[in-house]
């Protein structure tokens, strides 16, 4: 049994897009080698009082990677049971399993939820649940390899783009709220002390502009990076097509050479047979001449 650990989408050193690209490339490469997953584990801390927005977003991305058809091979493992009282953990587990906004939709489609108490035996029980599973390709694998989609065109890629759009809109909303607060503060400050508040307004405006400038630059960099990734993906696709065409041409030449060699061998065989016939006739002729020209002894 081979276990693969992947980074989470709330990694502090890499962007969600980088992590998705890393996971997608690995899964696509293994799928091209004919390897499929028998089980997928999603870890959730039962010690968390609520499933945070980040956790919900991560689980949504997890579902997009897996696809609906492979959910029966998913095991949701709750851990950190030692950090909560039993009745608290039981209540949280029940909420996770019965809330339509949490794990219930996945469990309804065949996924299971199990506890991990930190022991080796508990870990073995989790792994044993995969032994009888039928390996299946994940959605990200079939979309990238079979459907030949670019990463941005996959279900997970589209979900990530939607999330990034939502985050940008949220950032814009917060900026607008910040602008509104600054304007309100400015009006109040002008009423209290015009000169002093004028300086504060200037500083607030500069901070706001810098923040917006950085946000714009980040958006432009992300747009440029996505465009570069799409170009790289297209280049890889063209290289793959060229390699396949070259392989087909090489195969065609091999087959032609095989047919030529076969024809040449058959021609040589026919010539050899003809030569054997001729030699036999020559031997027979010589035998006849010797017999007719020799002496008979009685």
C-alpha positions in Angstrom: 0.0 0.0 0.0 1.4 3.4 -1.0 0.3 6.6 0.8 0.6 10.0 -0.8 0.5 13.1 1.4 -0.6 16.4 -0.2 -0.3 20.0 1.1 -3.5 21.8 2.1 -4.9 24.7 0.2 -4.3 27.1 3.2 -0.5 26.6 2.9 1.5 29.7 4.0 4.3 29.3 1.6 2.5 28.5 -1.7 -0.6 29.9 -3.4 -3.7 27.7 -3.8 -3.1 27.8 -7.6 0.5 26.4 -7.1 -0.8 23.7 -4.8 -3.6 22.7 -7.2 -1.1 22.6 -10.1 1.3 20.4 -8.1 -1.4 18.0 -7.1 -3.0 17.9 -10.6 0.3 17.2 -12.3 1.2 14.4 -10.0 -2.2 12.7 -10.3 -2.2 13.2 -14.1 1.2 11.6 -14.4 0.3 8.6 -12.3 -2.9 8.2 -14.2 -1.0 8.1 -17.5 1.0 5.3 -16.0 -2.2 3.4 -15.4 -2.3 3.9 -11.6 -5.6 4.8 -9.8 -6.4 5.5 -6.2 -8.2 2.9 -4.1 -8.9 5.4 -1.3 -8.8 9.1 -0.5 -8.5 10.4 3.1 -9.7 13.8 4.2 -8.5 14.7 7.7 -10.6 17.0 10.0 -9.8 18.1 13.5 -12.7 17.3 15.8 -11.1 19.8 18.2 -12.3 22.7 15.9 -15.5 24.1 17.4 -16.8 24.9 14.0 -15.9 24.2 10.4 -14.3 27.4 9.4 -14.6 29.1 6.0 -11.1 28.0 5.1 -12.0 24.4 6.0 -15.2 24.5 4.0 -13.3 26.0 1.0 -10.6 23.2 1.3 -13.3 20.5 1.4 -15.0 22.0 -1.6 -11.7 21.9 -3.5 -11.2 18.3 -2.3 -14.6 17.4 -3.8 -13.8 19.1 -7.0 -10.5 17.1 -7.3 -12.3 13.8 -6.5 -15.5 14.2 -8.5 -18.8 12.8 -7.5 -18.3 9.3 -8.9 -15.3 8.5 -6.6 -16.8 9.7 -3.3 -17.5 6.1 -2.3 -13.7 5.7 -2.0 -13.4 8.7 0.3 -12.8 8.3 4.1 -13.3 11.4 6.2 -11.0 10.8 9.3 -11.7 12.9 12.4 -8.7 13.2 14.7 -7.6 15.2 17.8 -10.2 13.4 19.9 -7.9 13.6 22.9 -8.3 17.4 23.0 -12.1 17.4 23.5 -14.5 15.9 26.0 -16.3 12.8 24.7 -19.8 14.3 24.6 -18.5 17.5 22.9 -16.7 15.4 20.2 -19.8 13.2 19.8 -22.0 16.3 19.2 -19.6 17.8 16.7 -19.3 14.5 14.8 -23.1 14.3 14.6 -23.3 17.8 13.3 -20.7 17.1 10.6 -22.5 14.0 9.5 -26.0 15.5 9.4 -25.5 19.1 8.2 -26.2 19.6 4.5 -23.5 22.3 4.4 -20.8 20.0 5.9 -20.1 16.3 5.2 -23.6 14.9 4.8 -23.8 15.3 1.0 -20.6 13.4 0.6 -21.6 10.7 3.1 -24.9 10.3 1.3 -22.9 9.4 -1.9 -20.9 6.6 -0.3 -18.1 8.3 1.7 -17.6 7.1 5.3 -16.5 9.0 8.4 -14.3 7.3 11.0 -12.4 8.3 14.1 -8.6 8.2 14.6 -7.6 8.2 18.2 -3.9 8.5 17.5 -3.0 4.8 17.9 -1.4 2.5 15.3 -4.3 0.2 15.5 -6.7 3.1 14.7 -4.5 4.0 11.7 -4.5 0.4 10.5 -8.3 0.3 10.6 -8.5 3.4 8.4 -6.1 1.8 5.9 -7.9 -1.6 5.9 -11.1 0.1 4.8 -9.4 0.7 1.4 -8.3 -2.9 0.8 -11.6 -4.1 -0.9 -12.1 -0.8 -2.8 -12.1 -0.7 -6.6 -9.5 1.8 -7.8 -11.0 4.6 -9.7 -9.7 7.7 -11.5 -10.4 11.0 -9.9 -12.2 13.8 -11.8 -9.0 15.9 -12.1 -7.2 12.9 -13.7 -9.9 12.2 -16.3 -10.4 15.9 -17.1 -6.6 16.5 -17.6 -5.7 13.2 -19.3 -8.8 11.8 -21.0 -10.5 15.1 -21.8 -7.2 16.9 -22.3 -8.4 20.0 -20.5 -6.0 22.7 -19.3 -5.9 23.0 -15.5 -8.0 26.2 -15.7 -10.7 24.2 -17.5 -11.1 21.5 -14.9 -13.7 21.4 -12.2 -11.1 22.1 -9.6 -9.5 24.9 -11.6 -12.9 26.6 -12.2 -13.7 26.3 -8.6 -10.4 27.9 -7.6 -11.0 30.7 -10.1 -14.5 31.3 -8.6 -13.0 31.4 -5.2 -10.3 33.8 -6.2 -12.9 36.0 -7.9 -14.9 35.9 -4.6 -11.9 36.8 -2.6 -11.1 39.7 -4.9 -14.7 40.9 -4.7 -14.5 40.5 -0.9 -11.3 42.5 -0.9 -13.0 45.2 -3.1 -16.0 45.3 -0.7 -13.7 45.7 2.3 -11.8 48.4 0.4 -15.1 50.2 -0.3 -16.0 49.9 3.4 -12.6 51.2 4.3 -13.1 54.1 2.0 -16.5 54.8 3.5 -15.1 54.7 7.0 -12.2 57.0 6.0 -14.7 59.4 4.5 -16.9 59.4 7.6 -13.9 59.8 9.8 -12.7 62.6 7.6 -16.0 64.5 7.9 -16.0 64.0 11.7 -12.4 65.1 11.9 -13.0 68.2 9.9 -15.7 69.1 12.3 -13.4 68.7 15.3 -10.2 70.2 14.0 -9.9 71.0 10.4 -6.1 71.4 10.1 -5.2 68.3 12.1 -7.8 66.1 10.5 -6.7 67.3 7.0 -3.2 65.8 7.7 -4.8 62.5 8.9 -7.0 62.4 5.8 -4.0 62.7 3.6 -2.2 59.9 5.4 -5.3 57.7 5.3 -5.7 58.4 1.6 -2.1 57.5 0.9 -2.5 54.2 2.8 -5.6 53.4 0.9 -4.0 54.1 -2.5 -1.0 52.0 -1.6 -3.3 49.2 -0.5 -5.3 49.4 -3.7 -2.1 49.7 -5.8 -0.7 46.5 -4.2 -4.0 44.7 -4.7 -4.0 45.8 -8.4 -0.4 44.7 -8.8 -1.2 41.3 -7.2 -4.1 40.8 -9.5 -2.1 41.7 -12.5 0.7 39.3 -11.5 -1.8 36.5 -10.9 -3.4 37.2 -14.3 0.0 37.1 -16.0 0.9 33.9 -14.1 -2.3 32.2 -15.2 -1.7 33.3 -18.8 1.9 31.9 -18.6 0.6 28.6 -17.2 -1.9 28.4 -20.1 0.9 29.0 -22.6 3.0 26.4 -21.0 0.1 23.9 -21.0 -0.5 24.6 -24.7 3.2 24.1 -25.4 3.2 20.8 -23.5 0.2 19.7 -25.5 1.9 20.6 -28.8 5.1 18.8 -27.8 3.0 15.7 -26.8 1.2 15.7 -30.2 4.5 16.1 -32.0 6.0 13.2 -30.1 3.0 11.1 -30.8 3.2 12.0 -34.5 6.9 11.2 -34.6 6.3 7.8 -32.8 3.6 7.0 -35.4 5.9 7.9 -38.3 8.7 5.7 -36.8 6.3 2.9 -36.4 5.2 3.3 -40.0 8.8 3.2 -41.2 9.5 0.1 -39.1 6.4 -1.7 -40.6 7.5 -0.7 -44.1 11.0 -2.0 -43.5 9.6 -5.3 -42.1 7.4 -5.7 -45.2 10.5 -5.0 -47.5 12.7 -7.5 -45.6 9.8 -10.1 -45.7 9.5 -9.6 -49.5 13.2 -9.8 -49.9 13.4 -13.0 -47.9 10.5 -14.6 -49.9 12.3 -13.6 -53.1 15.5 -15.2 -52.0 13.6 -18.3 -50.9 12.1 -18.6 -54.4 15.4 -18.1 -56.0 17.0 -20.7 -53.7 14.3 -23.2 -54.6 14.7 -22.5 -58.2 18.5 -23.0 -57.9 17.9 -26.3 -56.1 15.6 -27.5 -58.9 18.2 -26.5 -61.5 21.0 -28.3 -59.6 18.9 -31.4 -59.3 18.2 -31.3 -63.0 21.9 -30.8 -63.7 22.8 -33.8 -61.5 20.1 -35.9 -63.2 21.4 -34.9 -66.6 25.0 -35.8 -65.6 23.8 -39.1 -64.2 22.0 -39.9 -67.4 25.1 -39.0 -69.5 27.3 -41.2 -67.3 24.9 -44.1 -67.5 24.5 -43.8 -71.3 28.2 -43.4 -72.0 29.6 -46.0 -69.6 30.1 -49.8 -69.9 27.7 -52.5 -68.9 29.2 -55.5 -67.1 27.4 -58.8 -67.1 
